[in-house]
């Protein structure tokens, strides 16, 4: 019988528990010396998180992931922030798995990929290898299949008609930034030689993709990204590279591509006559004085900062039933205030989604491919009209409520924001918001400087028409540029305001 996506995730969760269990047990036992039963001690110390009457098992991957994410201080010397982010992402996947949700091929690949990365980080090589086999099996073609099933990749029935017009045709339209990021992850795991050999590409002769400070063979990455997006395998002779081929497609997706033959030549997307994003090196004047430019974000590490976003009016109405592991530890004052505010917000808590997936407005549409990485590897919170402050991976219901500061006790949301920065050890905060809203009022009146936090607000200025859609679109692009550290690709009007 052919293995389904859910079968793969199920087996992956078993291997995850097999590798993670001994690691968690060892670290937690050291944190509770004297031969204490750390599971019982944990439940007694945190009864709101761990019910004393419930039995917990080291073979339960969801319990292990909760311990890693909620007792993160115990693991801070063994797991980096990025590696702890893997556990955060898998916690959501584990909840979907436990509730019987279906997994698409993309969801399955990402879940297995993240499991493998986390197991590799803790030295569980055997279990990581088992999951790698599941992940690679997901990419294998099905002999004789006429069309690619949901959980396999089909072989290419014939070369696609890719000519010089591919950059402007719809051939590349299925490829999104997330597929390119997946391809770079495959490249990192296999190494250049094995990646190129397995996918049938040669080394780049001129154009390199630059992502998170690393260089990749641009044509090979785009070819593999196409396979991830469509299930159709293409080779180096099926499309062109160069400035009007792979390089152009990757740049149109928001990635940096460098010409190693002529590094002095600026990318087409950055030239003044291209109509693309401009470099914000020369700040435009503002009424109150000189306008700070996005270059002031150059020295900020996105993964070590608290990133603050705002909710959107447009929301996904779907989700899954809430579970006992969904509770997030917040101050009692915030929990009480949420109950009062949501009572007037037509809230539906019968189905929940992680906050970053609940919101579907223009900002989230343009930031989503990068936002998934930021939620997994960074510290992201969202200012919400119904929930006040929500962590990006926190399951929330659908609601209809615009943020009104008068709905919330004075100083509450400010203190929660400061508390989140301290909880994750961030000394820098970067927020992305429209300039004249209650969201920015809250950000500006939060005492960041008094709390010892370097705070910066990213807004968009100079938009004269269609601001309701154009401003969040550019903010989403600015967020992507910031997270990817592409400081020469911020959209026009990007402004950074230091907050006191």
C-alpha positions, 0 to 999 in steps of 0.5 A: 500500500502506498504511504500517505502524507499522514503516514509519513508524518505519523512515522516521523513523529515516532522517530522524533520522540525516539530521538528527543526523549532521551535528550529531554530526559537528560537535560531536565533531570540535570535541572531537577537534581537529587533524583527528583521525578522531573515530570511530577516536579514540573507539573507541581511547579506549573499546574496551569501548564501541566495538569497534575492528574494527567500522565505524561510520557517521554514517548509522546512527541507533543509533550517533549516539544512542549517541554523544549519550548516552555522550559527553554532556559534548560536547553539554551546551552544545547540549542540555539535560538534557531534550533529552539524555533524548530521545536516551536514550529513542530509544536503546531504540526504536532497539534495538527497531527494529534487532531487528525488533520490532513497534511499536504505534500508541502506541509509534510515535507516541511514537517519532516525537514524540521524534525530532521533539523532538530534531531540533527541539532541534538545529535540523534543521528539515527532518528534523523537518518530515518526521517531523512529517508521519509523526506527523500521518499516524498520526492521520488516519482511514482512509476507509470503515474499519469499525474503526480499524486498529492504525496509524491513528485511525478517524473516529467513527461516531456520537456516544458516549452521554455523559451526566452519568454519564460520570464514574462510567461506563466511558466514560473508562476507556480514558484513562490519564495517558500519553494526557493527557501526549501531548495536552499535548505536541501542544498545546505543539507546535501552540500553543493556537490551532492545537490548538483549531482542529485538534481542534474545541474552544474555549477553557476558560471556567473549568477549566485543566489545570496540568501542569509549570507550564503551563496547558491547556484542560482539556476540549480536552486530555481530548477529544484524550486520548480520541482517542489512547486509543481512535482515536475522535474526539469533540467538545466537544458529546459530553461535559461540562466543569466540575467534574463532567465533564472536570475530575473525570476529569483529577483522578481521573487524578492531574492538577491542575485549577484553577478560574480563576473561583473560585481560592479553592475547593480542588479536590474531591480535596483537600477533607477530606470527599472521601476523596482525597489530603490535603495533607501540610502538618501532619506527623504525629508519629513516635516519634523526634520530629517527622515531616518532611512531603512539603512538604520536596520543594517546592524539589527539581527532579526533572529535576536530581536522581538518583532512586532506586527499588527493584525489584519481585518481580513482573516481565515475563518477555518482552523481546527478544534482547540486542544489542551496544549494550546494554552499560552502562559500570559499574565492574568490581567491580559487573560481577564481583559481578553475575555471582556474584549472578545465578548464584544467581538463575535469571536468563534473559538470552536476553531483555532489557527496560529495567529500568523496564519489566522490573519490574511490581509495584504501585509500577510500575503506579501510577508507570508513566505518569510514570516513562516521562517521568522515564526520558527526561528525568531520571536514574533508577536502580533498586536491584536484587536481581540487578543491584545498581544498574541504570540505569532504561533499562538492558536487563536479563534476568528473574531471581528474587532479593531484595536481600540486602546480604550478597551484595554486597562491602562499600561497593560499592553505596554507591560506585556510587550516589554515582558515579551522582550524580556522573556525571549532575551531581546534587547532590540524591538522592531515593529512594522505598522502603518504610521497613524493608527492605534497600533503605532500609538501603543508602540510609541507610548511603550517605555522601551528606552526605560526598559533598556530596549532599543526600539524601532518602528518601520513605517511607509511614507510618501504614498499618495494613492491607494494607501489602504492596500499599498502601505501594507503591501510595502510593509510586507516587502520591508519585513521580508527584506529585513528578515532576509537582510537584503538591505538594498531592496527595501520598497520606496518610502520605507522609514525607520523611527527610533522609539523612546 
